[in-house]
């Protein structure tokens, strides 16, 4: 256990950030899974709605620093292409 005041504060901050980051990452993965399920089912409308919901959330994760901005861009690009393939 930490003995210094600053170390105790750092432990509290790290725990709070870890909880926030894991929630954002978990929710993002859930949205992506829902999108992939809609695409696998061939439901174009559900896939579009899921894409509209997941893109801002991925951007939010990148803004918060949970994932890198390049990772966010890559995920959005791949998911958009995936939705566009079932339309054609």
PDB file of N, CA, C and O in Angstrom:
ATOM      1  N   UNK A   1       0.843  -1.187   0.000  1.00  0.00           N
ATOM      2  CA  UNK A   1       0.000   0.000   0.000  1.00  0.00           C
ATOM      3  C   UNK A   1       0.884   1.244   0.000  1.00  0.00           C
ATOM      4  O   UNK A   1       1.965   1.251   0.589  1.00  0.00           O
ATOM      5  N   UNK A   2       0.419   2.274  -0.656  1.00  0.00           N
ATOM      6  CA  UNK A   2       1.187   3.513  -0.764  1.00  0.00           C
ATOM      7  C   UNK A   2       1.223   4.243   0.571  1.00  0.00           C
ATOM      8  O   UNK A   2       0.261   4.228   1.340  1.00  0.00           O
ATOM      9  N   UNK A   3       2.352   4.877   0.822  1.00  0.00           N
ATOM     10  CA  UNK A   3       2.519   5.602   2.072  1.00  0.00           C
ATOM     11  C   UNK A   3       2.391   7.115   1.900  1.00  0.00           C
ATOM     12  O   UNK A   3       1.996   7.820   2.828  1.00  0.00           O
ATOM     13  N   UNK A   4       2.725   7.601   0.717  1.00  0.00           N
ATOM     14  CA  UNK A   4       2.695   9.048   0.486  1.00  0.00           C
ATOM     15  C   UNK A   4       1.312   9.495   0.062  1.00  0.00           C
ATOM     16  O   UNK A   4       0.555   8.760  -0.572  1.00  0.00           O
ATOM     17  N   UNK A   5       1.011  10.727   0.436  1.00  0.00           N
ATOM     18  CA  UNK A   5      -0.277  11.302   0.099  1.00  0.00           C
ATOM     19  C   UNK A   5      -0.498  11.323  -1.414  1.00  0.00           C
ATOM     20  O   UNK A   5      -1.580  10.997  -1.903  1.00  0.00           O
ATOM     21  N   UNK A   6       0.543  11.712  -2.137  1.00  0.00           N
ATOM     22  CA  UNK A   6       0.429  11.818  -3.596  1.00  0.00           C
ATOM     23  C   UNK A   6       0.253  10.442  -4.242  1.00  0.00           C
ATOM     24  O   UNK A   6      -0.437  10.312  -5.254  1.00  0.00           O
ATOM     25  N   UNK A   7       0.873   9.423  -3.659  1.00  0.00           N
ATOM     26  CA  UNK A   7       0.747   8.067  -4.193  1.00  0.00           C
ATOM     27  C   UNK A   7      -0.661   7.516  -3.955  1.00  0.00           C
ATOM     28  O   UNK A   7      -1.214   6.808  -4.795  1.00  0.00           O
ATOM     29  N   UNK A   8      -1.222   7.851  -2.809  1.00  0.00           N
ATOM     30  CA  UNK A   8      -2.595   7.423  -2.503  1.00  0.00           C
ATOM     31  C   UNK A   8      -3.568   8.080  -3.483  1.00  0.00           C
ATOM     32  O   UNK A   8      -4.483   7.435  -3.994  1.00  0.00           O
ATOM     33  N   UNK A   9      -3.356   9.374  -3.734  1.00  0.00           N
ATOM     34  CA  UNK A   9      -4.205  10.097  -4.689  1.00  0.00           C
ATOM     35  C   UNK A   9      -4.069   9.484  -6.083  1.00  0.00           C
ATOM     36  O   UNK A   9      -5.063   9.314  -6.788  1.00  0.00           O
ATOM     37  N   UNK A  10      -2.849   9.157  -6.476  1.00  0.00           N
ATOM     38  CA  UNK A  10      -2.599   8.574  -7.797  1.00  0.00           C
ATOM     39  C   UNK A  10      -3.332   7.241  -7.941  1.00  0.00           C
ATOM     40  O   UNK A  10      -3.897   6.963  -8.998  1.00  0.00           O
ATOM     41  N   UNK A  11      -3.331   6.423  -6.905  1.00  0.00           N
ATOM     42  CA  UNK A  11      -4.034   5.133  -6.942  1.00  0.00           C
ATOM     43  C   UNK A  11      -5.531   5.349  -7.147  1.00  0.00           C
ATOM     44  O   UNK A  11      -6.165   4.643  -7.932  1.00  0.00           O
ATOM     45  N   UNK A  12      -6.096   6.337  -6.432  1.00  0.00           N
ATOM     46  CA  UNK A  12      -7.524   6.639  -6.588  1.00  0.00           C
ATOM     47  C   UNK A  12      -7.837   7.112  -8.001  1.00  0.00           C
ATOM     48  O   UNK A  12      -8.830   6.695  -8.595  1.00  0.00           O
ATOM     49  N   UNK A  13      -6.987   7.985  -8.537  1.00  0.00           N
ATOM     50  CA  UNK A  13      -7.202   8.506  -9.893  1.00  0.00           C
ATOM     51  C   UNK A  13      -7.117   7.389 -10.922  1.00  0.00           C
ATOM     52  O   UNK A  13      -7.931   7.324 -11.843  1.00  0.00           O
ATOM     53  N   UNK A  14      -6.137   6.514 -10.765  1.00  0.00           N
ATOM     54  CA  UNK A  14      -5.969   5.406 -11.711  1.00  0.00           C
ATOM     55  C   UNK A  14      -7.177   4.475 -11.692  1.00  0.00           C
ATOM     56  O   UNK A  14      -7.621   4.008 -12.741  1.00  0.00           O
ATOM     57  N   UNK A  15      -7.710   4.205 -10.501  1.00  0.00           N
ATOM     58  CA  UNK A  15      -8.879   3.325 -10.393  1.00  0.00           C
ATOM     59  C   UNK A  15     -10.092   3.947 -11.077  1.00  0.00           C
ATOM     60  O   UNK A  15     -10.844   3.259 -11.767  1.00  0.00           O
ATOM     61  N   UNK A  16     -10.276   5.243 -10.884  1.00  0.00           N
ATOM     62  CA  UNK A  16     -11.405   5.943 -11.491  1.00  0.00           C
ATOM     63  C   UNK A  16     -11.279   5.945 -13.019  1.00  0.00           C
ATOM     64  O   UNK A  16     -12.257   5.709 -13.728  1.00  0.00           O
ATOM     65  N   UNK A  17     -10.071   6.211 -13.515  1.00  0.00           N
ATOM     66  CA  UNK A  17      -9.843   6.233 -14.967  1.00  0.00           C
ATOM     67  C   UNK A  17     -10.009   4.843 -15.574  1.00  0.00           C
ATOM     68  O   UNK A  17     -10.560   4.694 -16.665  1.00  0.00           O
ATOM     69  N   UNK A  18      -9.532   3.839 -14.865  1.00  0.00           N
ATOM     70  CA  UNK A  18      -9.655   2.465 -15.364  1.00  0.00           C
ATOM     71  C   UNK A  18     -11.121   2.071 -15.495  1.00  0.00           C
ATOM     72  O   UNK A  18     -11.513   1.440 -16.476  1.00  0.00           O
ATOM     73  N   UNK A  19     -11.925   2.440 -14.513  1.00  0.00           N
ATOM     74  CA  UNK A  19     -13.358   2.126 -14.565  1.00  0.00           C
ATOM     75  C   UNK A  19     -14.014   2.830 -15.742  1.00  0.00           C
ATOM     76  O   UNK A  19     -14.816   2.229 -16.457  1.00  0.00           O
ATOM     77  N   UNK A  20     -13.681   4.093 -15.947  1.00  0.00           N
ATOM     78  CA  UNK A  20     -14.254   4.866 -17.051  1.00  0.00           C
ATOM     79  C   UNK A  20     -13.827   4.277 -18.395  1.00  0.00           C
ATOM     80  O   UNK A  20     -14.650   4.095 -19.292  1.00  0.00           O
ATOM     81  N   UNK A  21     -12.543   3.984 -18.524  1.00  0.00           N
ATOM     82  CA  UNK A  21     -12.031   3.456 -19.788  1.00  0.00           C
ATOM     83  C   UNK A  21     -12.627   2.097 -20.120  1.00  0.00           C
ATOM     84  O   UNK A  21     -12.976   1.834 -21.271  1.00  0.00           O
ATOM     85  N   UNK A  22     -12.744   1.233 -19.120  1.00  0.00           N
ATOM     86  CA  UNK A  22     -13.288  -0.103 -19.378  1.00  0.00           C
ATOM     87  C   UNK A  22     -14.762  -0.015 -19.765  1.00  0.00           C
ATOM     88  O   UNK A  22     -15.227  -0.804 -20.588  1.00  0.00           O
ATOM     89  N   UNK A  23     -15.499   0.922 -19.191  1.00  0.00           N
ATOM     90  CA  UNK A  23     -16.907   1.105 -19.555  1.00  0.00           C
ATOM     91  C   UNK A  23     -17.024   1.578 -21.000  1.00  0.00           C
ATOM     92  O   UNK A  23     -17.839   1.057 -21.761  1.00  0.00           O
ATOM     93  N   UNK A  24     -16.222   2.554 -21.376  1.00  0.00           N
ATOM     94  CA  UNK A  24     -16.280   3.074 -22.748  1.00  0.00           C
ATOM     95  C   UNK A  24     -15.887   1.992 -23.742  1.00  0.00           C
ATOM     96  O   UNK A  24     -16.551   1.822 -24.765  1.00  0.00           O
ATOM     97  N   UNK A  25     -14.816   1.256 -23.454  1.00  0.00           N
ATOM     98  CA  UNK A  25     -14.353   0.203 -24.364  1.00  0.00           C
ATOM     99  C   UNK A  25     -15.390  -0.907 -24.494  1.00  0.00           C
ATOM    100  O   UNK A  25     -15.646  -1.391 -25.597  1.00  0.00           O
ATOM    101  N   UNK A  26     -15.989  -1.314 -23.372  1.00  0.00           N
ATOM    102  CA  UNK A  26     -16.975  -2.376 -23.373  1.00  0.00           C
ATOM    103  C   UNK A  26     -18.219  -1.972 -24.160  1.00  0.00           C
ATOM    104  O   UNK A  26     -18.743  -2.761 -24.947  1.00  0.00           O
ATOM    105  N   UNK A  27     -18.685  -0.758 -23.952  1.00  0.00           N
ATOM    106  CA  UNK A  27     -19.870  -0.270 -24.664  1.00  0.00           C
ATOM    107  C   UNK A  27     -19.591  -0.171 -26.157  1.00  0.00           C
ATOM    108  O   UNK A  27     -20.447  -0.507 -26.976  1.00  0.00           O
ATOM    109  N   UNK A  28     -18.405   0.288 -26.510  1.00  0.00           N
ATOM    110  CA  UNK A  28     -18.025   0.388 -27.916  1.00  0.00           C
ATOM    111  C   UNK A  28     -18.044  -1.001 -28.565  1.00  0.00           C
ATOM    112  O   UNK A  28     -18.559  -1.165 -29.671  1.00  0.00           O
ATOM    113  N   UNK A  29     -17.490  -1.978 -27.887  1.00  0.00           N
ATOM    114  CA  UNK A  29     -17.463  -3.339 -28.424  1.00  0.00           C
ATOM    115  C   UNK A  29     -18.876  -3.904 -28.574  1.00  0.00           C
ATOM    116  O   UNK A  29     -19.158  -4.624 -29.532  1.00  0.00           O
ATOM    117  N   UNK A  30     -19.758  -3.580 -27.636  1.00  0.00           N
ATOM    118  CA  UNK A  30     -21.146  -4.037 -27.713  1.00  0.00           C
ATOM    119  C   UNK A  30     -21.831  -3.454 -28.946  1.00  0.00           C
ATOM    120  O   UNK A  30     -22.535  -4.165 -29.663  1.00  0.00           O
ATOM    121  N   UNK A  31     -21.622  -2.146 -29.193  1.00  0.00           N
ATOM    122  CA  UNK A  31     -22.218  -1.503 -30.365  1.00  0.00           C
ATOM    123  C   UNK A  31     -21.690  -2.118 -31.660  1.00  0.00           C
ATOM    124  O   UNK A  31     -22.449  -2.332 -32.605  1.00  0.00           O
ATOM    125  N   UNK A  32     -20.391  -2.400 -31.700  1.00  0.00           N
ATOM    126  CA  UNK A  32     -19.791  -3.014 -32.891  1.00  0.00           C
ATOM    127  C   UNK A  32     -20.373  -4.405 -33.105  1.00  0.00           C
ATOM    128  O   UNK A  32     -20.656  -4.797 -34.237  1.00  0.00           O
ATOM    129  N   UNK A  33     -20.551  -5.149 -32.018  1.00  0.00           N
ATOM    130  CA  UNK A  33     -21.116  -6.496 -32.115  1.00  0.00           C
ATOM    131  C   UNK A  33     -22.551  -6.450 -32.635  1.00  0.00           C
ATOM    132  O   UNK A  33     -22.942  -7.290 -33.445  1.00  0.00           O
ATOM    133  N   UNK A  34     -23.333  -5.479 -32.180  1.00  0.00           N
ATOM    134  CA  UNK A  34     -24.700  -5.328 -32.663  1.00  0.00           C
ATOM    135  C   UNK A  34     -24.718  -5.005 -34.151  1.00  0.00           C
ATOM    136  O   UNK A  34     -25.574  -5.497 -34.885  1.00  0.00           O
ATOM    137  N   UNK A  35     -23.778  -4.181 -34.596  1.00  0.00           N
ATOM    138  CA  UNK A  35     -23.673  -3.845 -36.016  1.00  0.00           C
ATOM    139  C   UNK A  35     -23.332  -5.080 -36.836  1.00  0.00           C
ATOM    140  O   UNK A  35     -23.959  -5.341 -37.862  1.00  0.00           O
ATOM    141  N   UNK A  36     -22.348  -5.832 -36.390  1.00  0.00           N
ATOM    142  CA  UNK A  36     -21.946  -7.041 -37.121  1.00  0.00           C
ATOM    143  C   UNK A  36     -23.068  -8.077 -37.156  1.00  0.00           C
ATOM    144  O   UNK A  36     -23.227  -8.785 -38.150  1.00  0.00           O
ATOM    145  N   UNK A  37     -23.843  -8.168 -36.083  1.00  0.00           N
ATOM    146  CA  UNK A  37     -24.986  -9.085 -36.053  1.00  0.00           C
ATOM    147  C   UNK A  37     -26.037  -8.669 -37.072  1.00  0.00           C
ATOM    148  O   UNK A  37     -26.608  -9.516 -37.759  1.00  0.00           O
ATOM    149  N   UNK A  38     -26.296  -7.365 -37.172  1.00  0.00           N
ATOM    150  CA  UNK A  38     -27.270  -6.858 -38.140  1.00  0.00           C
ATOM    151  C   UNK A  38     -26.801  -7.136 -39.569  1.00  0.00           C
ATOM    152  O   UNK A  38     -27.602  -7.496 -40.432  1.00  0.00           O
ATOM    153  N   UNK A  39     -25.508  -6.967 -39.812  1.00  0.00           N
ATOM    154  CA  UNK A  39     -24.957  -7.230 -41.149  1.00  0.00           C
ATOM    155  C   UNK A  39     -25.036  -8.719 -41.467  1.00  0.00           C
ATOM    156  O   UNK A  39     -25.388  -9.101 -42.583  1.00  0.00           O
ATOM    157  N   UNK A  40     -24.710  -9.554 -40.492  1.00  0.00           N
ATOM    158  CA  UNK A  40     -24.766 -11.004 -40.711  1.00  0.00           C
ATOM    159  C   UNK A  40     -26.194 -11.464 -40.996  1.00  0.00           C
ATOM    160  O   UNK A  40     -26.408 -12.409 -41.756  1.00  0.00           O
ATOM    161  N   UNK A  41     -27.165 -10.795 -40.384  1.00  0.00           N
ATOM    162  CA  UNK A  41     -28.566 -11.131 -40.627  1.00  0.00           C
ATOM    163  C   UNK A  41     -29.094 -10.559 -41.933  1.00  0.00           C
ATOM    164  O   UNK A  41     -30.192 -10.917 -42.359  1.00  0.00           O
ATOM    165  N   UNK A  42     -28.344  -9.686 -42.573  1.00  0.00           N
ATOM    166  CA  UNK A  42     -28.752  -9.089 -43.837  1.00  0.00           C
ATOM    167  C   UNK A  42     -29.764  -7.967 -43.676  1.00  0.00           C
ATOM    168  O   UNK A  42     -30.403  -7.572 -44.652  1.00  0.00           O
ATOM    169  N   UNK A  43     -29.921  -7.451 -42.479  1.00  0.00           N
ATOM    170  CA  UNK A  43     -30.884  -6.375 -42.219  1.00  0.00           C
ATOM    171  C   UNK A  43     -30.220  -5.023 -42.487  1.00  0.00           C
ATOM    172  O   UNK A  43     -29.454  -4.525 -41.662  1.00  0.00           O
ATOM    173  N   UNK A  44     -30.520  -4.440 -43.641  1.00  0.00           N
ATOM    174  CA  UNK A  44     -29.858  -3.204 -44.068  1.00  0.00           C
ATOM    175  C   UNK A  44     -30.222  -2.037 -43.156  1.00  0.00           C
ATOM    176  O   UNK A  44     -29.346  -1.275 -42.747  1.00  0.00           O
ATOM    177  N   UNK A  45     -31.499  -1.892 -42.835  1.00  0.00           N
ATOM    178  CA  UNK A  45     -31.944  -0.757 -42.009  1.00  0.00           C
ATOM    179  C   UNK A  45     -31.350  -0.824 -40.603  1.00  0.00           C
ATOM    180  O   UNK A  45     -30.892   0.188 -40.071  1.00  0.00           O
ATOM    181  N   UNK A  46     -31.357  -2.000 -40.010  1.00  0.00           N
ATOM    182  CA  UNK A  46     -30.786  -2.147 -38.667  1.00  0.00           C
ATOM    183  C   UNK A  46     -29.282  -1.871 -38.687  1.00  0.00           C
ATOM    184  O   UNK A  46     -28.736  -1.300 -37.743  1.00  0.00           O
ATOM    185  N   UNK A  47     -28.621  -2.280 -39.766  1.00  0.00           N
ATOM    186  CA  UNK A  47     -27.183  -2.043 -39.888  1.00  0.00           C
ATOM    187  C   UNK A  47     -26.890  -0.553 -39.997  1.00  0.00           C
ATOM    188  O   UNK A  47     -25.931  -0.063 -39.401  1.00  0.00           O
ATOM    189  N   UNK A  48     -27.717   0.175 -40.762  1.00  0.00           N
ATOM    190  CA  UNK A  48     -27.519   1.623 -40.897  1.00  0.00           C
ATOM    191  C   UNK A  48     -27.728   2.331 -39.564  1.00  0.00           C
ATOM    192  O   UNK A  48     -26.964   3.224 -39.196  1.00  0.00           O
ATOM    193  N   UNK A  49     -28.760   1.926 -38.853  1.00  0.00           N
ATOM    194  CA  UNK A  49     -29.034   2.529 -37.548  1.00  0.00           C
ATOM    195  C   UNK A  49     -27.892   2.227 -36.578  1.00  0.00           C
ATOM    196  O   UNK A  49     -27.455   3.102 -35.831  1.00  0.00           O
ATOM    197  N   UNK A  50     -27.419   0.995 -36.596  1.00  0.00           N
ATOM    198  CA  UNK A  50     -26.311   0.611 -35.713  1.00  0.00           C
ATOM    199  C   UNK A  50     -25.042   1.380 -36.069  1.00  0.00           C
ATOM    200  O   UNK A  50     -24.281   1.770 -35.184  1.00  0.00           O
ATOM    201  N   UNK A  51     -24.814   1.599 -37.360  1.00  0.00           N
ATOM    202  CA  UNK A  51     -23.630   2.355 -37.791  1.00  0.00           C
ATOM    203  C   UNK A  51     -23.715   3.801 -37.317  1.00  0.00           C
ATOM    204  O   UNK A  51     -22.721   4.367 -36.865  1.00  0.00           O
ATOM    205  N   UNK A  52     -24.897   4.397 -37.420  1.00  0.00           N
ATOM    206  CA  UNK A  52     -25.080   5.773 -36.962  1.00  0.00           C
ATOM    207  C   UNK A  52     -24.863   5.894 -35.456  1.00  0.00           C
ATOM    208  O   UNK A  52     -24.483   6.956 -34.962  1.00  0.00           O
ATOM    209  N   UNK A  53     -25.103   4.815 -34.737  1.00  0.00           N
ATOM    210  CA  UNK A  53     -24.922   4.836 -33.293  1.00  0.00           C
ATOM    211  C   UNK A  53     -23.476   4.553 -32.898  1.00  0.00           C
ATOM    212  O   UNK A  53     -22.981   5.112 -31.920  1.00  0.00           O
ATOM    213  N   UNK A  54     -22.795   3.688 -33.653  1.00  0.00           N
ATOM    214  CA  UNK A  54     -21.451   3.267 -33.252  1.00  0.00           C
ATOM    215  C   UNK A  54     -20.373   4.286 -33.633  1.00  0.00           C
ATOM    216  O   UNK A  54     -19.386   4.433 -32.913  1.00  0.00           O
ATOM    217  N   UNK A  55     -20.548   4.991 -34.754  1.00  0.00           N
ATOM    218  CA  UNK A  55     -19.505   5.912 -35.216  1.00  0.00           C
ATOM    219  C   UNK A  55     -19.226   7.020 -34.194  1.00  0.00           C
ATOM    220  O   UNK A  55     -18.062   7.242 -33.861  1.00  0.00           O
ATOM    221  N   UNK A  56     -20.244   7.725 -33.683  1.00  0.00           N
ATOM    222  CA  UNK A  56     -19.933   8.753 -32.679  1.00  0.00           C
ATOM    223  C   UNK A  56     -19.316   8.172 -31.402  1.00  0.00           C
ATOM    224  O   UNK A  56     -18.510   8.827 -30.740  1.00  0.00           O
ATOM    225  N   UNK A  57     -19.696   6.959 -31.071  1.00  0.00           N
ATOM    226  CA  UNK A  57     -19.158   6.358 -29.852  1.00  0.00           C
ATOM    227  C   UNK A  57     -17.683   5.999 -30.023  1.00  0.00           C
ATOM    228  O   UNK A  57     -16.894   6.135 -29.088  1.00  0.00           O
ATOM    229  N   UNK A  58     -17.316   5.541 -31.217  1.00  0.00           N
ATOM    230  CA  UNK A  58     -15.902   5.261 -31.485  1.00  0.00           C
ATOM    231  C   UNK A  58     -15.104   6.559 -31.442  1.00  0.00           C
ATOM    232  O   UNK A  58     -14.004   6.596 -30.891  1.00  0.00           O
ATOM    233  N   UNK A  59     -15.657   7.626 -32.025  1.00  0.00           N
ATOM    234  CA  UNK A  59     -14.995   8.932 -31.966  1.00  0.00           C
ATOM    235  C   UNK A  59     -14.833   9.409 -30.522  1.00  0.00           C
ATOM    236  O   UNK A  59     -13.808   9.983 -30.156  1.00  0.00           O
ATOM    237  N   UNK A  60     -15.844   9.164 -29.725  1.00  0.00           N
ATOM    238  CA  UNK A  60     -15.780   9.559 -28.312  1.00  0.00           C
ATOM    239  C   UNK A  60     -14.671   8.796 -27.596  1.00  0.00           C
ATOM    240  O   UNK A  60     -13.936   9.369 -26.792  1.00  0.00           O
ATOM    241  N   UNK A  61     -14.553   7.509 -27.887  1.00  0.00           N
ATOM    242  CA  UNK A  61     -13.497   6.704 -27.266  1.00  0.00           C
ATOM    243  C   UNK A  61     -12.121   7.232 -27.647  1.00  0.00           C
ATOM    244  O   UNK A  61     -11.206   7.255 -26.824  1.00  0.00           O
ATOM    245  N   UNK A  62     -11.980   7.659 -28.903  1.00  0.00           N
ATOM    246  CA  UNK A  62     -10.699   8.213 -29.343  1.00  0.00           C
ATOM    247  C   UNK A  62     -10.427   9.554 -28.666  1.00  0.00           C
ATOM    248  O   UNK A  62      -9.292   9.837 -28.284  1.00  0.00           O
ATOM    249  N   UNK A  63     -11.456  10.374 -28.515  1.00  0.00           N
ATOM    250  CA  UNK A  63     -11.306  11.672 -27.866  1.00  0.00           C
ATOM    251  C   UNK A  63     -10.899  11.518 -26.404  1.00  0.00           C
ATOM    252  O   UNK A  63     -10.085  12.288 -25.895  1.00  0.00           O
ATOM    253  N   UNK A  64     -11.466  10.524 -25.739  1.00  0.00           N
ATOM    254  CA  UNK A  64     -11.157  10.288 -24.331  1.00  0.00           C
ATOM    255  C   UNK A  64      -9.794   9.626 -24.142  1.00  0.00           C
ATOM    256  O   UNK A  64      -9.284   9.565 -23.024  1.00  0.00           O
ATOM    257  N   UNK A  65      -9.200   9.131 -25.233  1.00  0.00           N
ATOM    258  CA  UNK A  65      -7.895   8.486 -25.133  1.00  0.00           C
ATOM    259  C   UNK A  65      -7.973   7.006 -24.835  1.00  0.00           C
ATOM    260  O   UNK A  65      -6.962   6.386 -24.506  1.00  0.00           O
ATOM    261  N   UNK A  66      -9.161   6.428 -24.946  1.00  0.00           N
ATOM    262  CA  UNK A  66      -9.305   4.995 -24.685  1.00  0.00           C
ATOM    263  C   UNK A  66      -8.671   4.198 -25.821  1.00  0.00           C
ATOM    264  O   UNK A  66      -8.010   3.186 -25.591  1.00  0.00           O
ATOM    265  N   UNK A  67      -8.884   4.674 -27.063  1.00  0.00           N
ATOM    266  CA  UNK A  67      -8.223   4.082 -28.223  1.00  0.00           C
ATOM    267  C   UNK A  67      -7.538   5.201 -29.000  1.00  0.00           C
ATOM    268  O   UNK A  67      -7.892   6.371 -28.854  1.00  0.00           O
ATOM    269  N   UNK A  68      -6.573   4.844 -29.812  1.00  0.00           N
ATOM    270  CA  UNK A  68      -5.839   5.822 -30.614  1.00  0.00           C
ATOM    271  C   UNK A  68      -6.724   6.331 -31.738  1.00  0.00           C
ATOM    272  O   UNK A  68      -7.615   5.620 -32.202  1.00  0.00           O
ATOM    273  N   UNK A  69      -6.481   7.562 -32.178  1.00  0.00           N
ATOM    274  CA  UNK A  69      -7.340   8.149 -33.215  1.00  0.00           C
ATOM    275  C   UNK A  69      -7.229   7.398 -34.535  1.00  0.00           C
ATOM    276  O   UNK A  69      -8.196   7.343 -35.295  1.00  0.00           O
ATOM    277  N   UNK A  70      -6.069   6.820 -34.818  1.00  0.00           N
ATOM    278  CA  UNK A  70      -5.915   6.029 -36.044  1.00  0.00           C
ATOM    279  C   UNK A  70      -6.703   4.733 -35.954  1.00  0.00           C
ATOM    280  O   UNK A  70      -7.265   4.273 -36.949  1.00  0.00           O
ATOM    281  N   UNK A  71      -6.745   4.149 -34.779  1.00  0.00           N
ATOM    282  CA  UNK A  71      -7.532   2.935 -34.562  1.00  0.00           C
ATOM    283  C   UNK A  71      -9.011   3.243 -34.753  1.00  0.00           C
ATOM    284  O   UNK A  71      -9.744   2.461 -35.359  1.00  0.00           O
ATOM    285  N   UNK A  72      -9.440   4.380 -34.234  1.00  0.00           N
ATOM    286  CA  UNK A  72     -10.838   4.785 -34.388  1.00  0.00           C
ATOM    287  C   UNK A  72     -11.171   4.978 -35.860  1.00  0.00           C
ATOM    288  O   UNK A  72     -12.211   4.518 -36.332  1.00  0.00           O
ATOM    289  N   UNK A  73     -10.301   5.648 -36.575  1.00  0.00           N
ATOM    290  CA  UNK A  73     -10.523   5.893 -38.000  1.00  0.00           C
ATOM    291  C   UNK A  73     -10.586   4.584 -38.776  1.00  0.00           C
ATOM    292  O   UNK A  73     -11.429   4.418 -39.657  1.00  0.00           O
ATOM    293  N   UNK A  74      -9.698   3.662 -38.449  1.00  0.00           N
ATOM    294  CA  UNK A  74      -9.672   2.361 -39.130  1.00  0.00           C
ATOM    295  C   UNK A  74     -10.941   1.565 -38.854  1.00  0.00           C
ATOM    296  O   UNK A  74     -11.510   0.963 -39.764  1.00  0.00           O
ATOM    297  N   UNK A  75     -11.388   1.562 -37.593  1.00  0.00           N
ATOM    298  CA  UNK A  75     -12.610   0.836 -37.234  1.00  0.00           C
ATOM    299  C   UNK A  75     -13.822   1.410 -37.966  1.00  0.00           C
ATOM    300  O   UNK A  75     -14.640   0.666 -38.506  1.00  0.00           O
ATOM    301  N   UNK A  76     -13.927   2.732 -37.980  1.00  0.00           N
ATOM    302  CA  UNK A  76     -15.062   3.377 -38.644  1.00  0.00           C
ATOM    303  C   UNK A  76     -15.052   3.062 -40.133  1.00  0.00           C
ATOM    304  O   UNK A  76     -16.094   2.769 -40.718  1.00  0.00           O
ATOM    305  N   UNK A  77     -13.891   3.121 -40.736  1.00  0.00           N
ATOM    306  CA  UNK A  77     -13.770   2.837 -42.169  1.00  0.00           C
ATOM    307  C   UNK A  77     -14.189   1.408 -42.482  1.00  0.00           C
ATOM    308  O   UNK A  77     -14.947   1.176 -43.424  1.00  0.00           O
ATOM    309  N   UNK A  78     -13.712   0.467 -41.714  1.00  0.00           N
ATOM    310  CA  UNK A  78     -14.026  -0.937 -41.970  1.00  0.00           C
ATOM    311  C   UNK A  78     -15.502  -1.245 -41.736  1.00  0.00           C
ATOM    312  O   UNK A  78     -16.110  -2.002 -42.493  1.00  0.00           O
ATOM    313  N   UNK A  79     -16.072  -0.663 -40.698  1.00  0.00           N
ATOM    314  CA  UNK A  79     -17.487  -0.901 -40.420  1.00  0.00           C
ATOM    315  C   UNK A  79     -18.376  -0.266 -41.498  1.00  0.00           C
ATOM    316  O   UNK A  79     -19.395  -0.837 -41.886  1.00  0.00           O
ATOM    317  N   UNK A  80     -17.983   0.913 -41.972  1.00  0.00           N
ATOM    318  CA  UNK A  80     -18.746   1.567 -43.042  1.00  0.00           C
ATOM    319  C   UNK A  80     -18.705   0.734 -44.320  1.00  0.00           C
ATOM    320  O   UNK A  80     -19.723   0.548 -44.987  1.00  0.00           O
ATOM    321  N   UNK A  81     -17.522   0.240 -44.648  1.00  0.00           N
ATOM    322  CA  UNK A  81     -17.410  -0.621 -45.840  1.00  0.00           C
ATOM    323  C   UNK A  81     -18.238  -1.886 -45.679  1.00  0.00           C
ATOM    324  O   UNK A  81     -18.840  -2.363 -46.641  1.00  0.00           O
ATOM    325  N   UNK A  82     -18.273  -2.433 -44.463  1.00  0.00           N
ATOM    326  CA  UNK A  82     -19.052  -3.646 -44.195  1.00  0.00           C
ATOM    327  C   UNK A  82     -20.543  -3.398 -44.428  1.00  0.00           C
ATOM    328  O   UNK A  82     -21.229  -4.222 -45.033  1.00  0.00           O
ATOM    329  N   UNK A  83     -21.036  -2.265 -43.945  1.00  0.00           N
ATOM    330  CA  UNK A  83     -22.448  -1.935 -44.143  1.00  0.00           C
ATOM    331  C   UNK A  83     -22.733  -1.687 -45.621  1.00  0.00           C
ATOM    332  O   UNK A  83     -23.792  -2.074 -46.116  1.00  0.00           O
ATOM    333  N   UNK A  84     -21.817  -1.056 -46.325  1.00  0.00           N
ATOM    334  CA  UNK A  84     -22.026  -0.771 -47.738  1.00  0.00           C
ATOM    335  C   UNK A  84     -22.034  -2.039 -48.589  1.00  0.00           C
ATOM    336  O   UNK A  84     -22.645  -2.051 -49.658  1.00  0.00           O
ATOM    337  N   UNK A  85     -21.381  -3.089 -48.149  1.00  0.00           N
ATOM    338  CA  UNK A  85     -21.359  -4.328 -48.944  1.00  0.00           C
ATOM    339  C   UNK A  85     -22.708  -5.016 -48.951  1.00  0.00           C
ATOM    340  O   UNK A  85     -23.055  -5.668 -49.936  1.00  0.00           O
ATOM    341  N   UNK A  86     -23.487  -4.890 -47.875  1.00  0.00           N
ATOM    342  CA  UNK A  86     -24.784  -5.578 -47.867  1.00  0.00           C
ATOM    343  C   UNK A  86     -25.837  -4.793 -48.655  1.00  0.00           C
ATOM    344  O   UNK A  86     -26.876  -5.347 -49.014  1.00  0.00           O
ATOM    345  N   UNK A  87     -25.581  -3.514 -48.926  1.00  0.00           N
ATOM    346  CA  UNK A  87     -26.514  -2.720 -49.706  1.00  0.00           C
ATOM    347  C   UNK A  87     -26.448  -3.092 -51.181  1.00  0.00           C
ATOM    348  O   UNK A  87     -27.461  -3.075 -51.879  1.00  0.00           O
ATOM    349  N   UNK A  88     -25.246  -3.430 -51.651  1.00  0.00           N
ATOM    350  CA  UNK A  88     -25.063  -3.705 -53.068  1.00  0.00           C
ATOM    351  C   UNK A  88     -25.515  -5.089 -53.474  1.00  0.00           C
ATOM    352  O   UNK A  88     -25.416  -5.452 -54.646  1.00  0.00           O
TER     353      UNK A  88
END
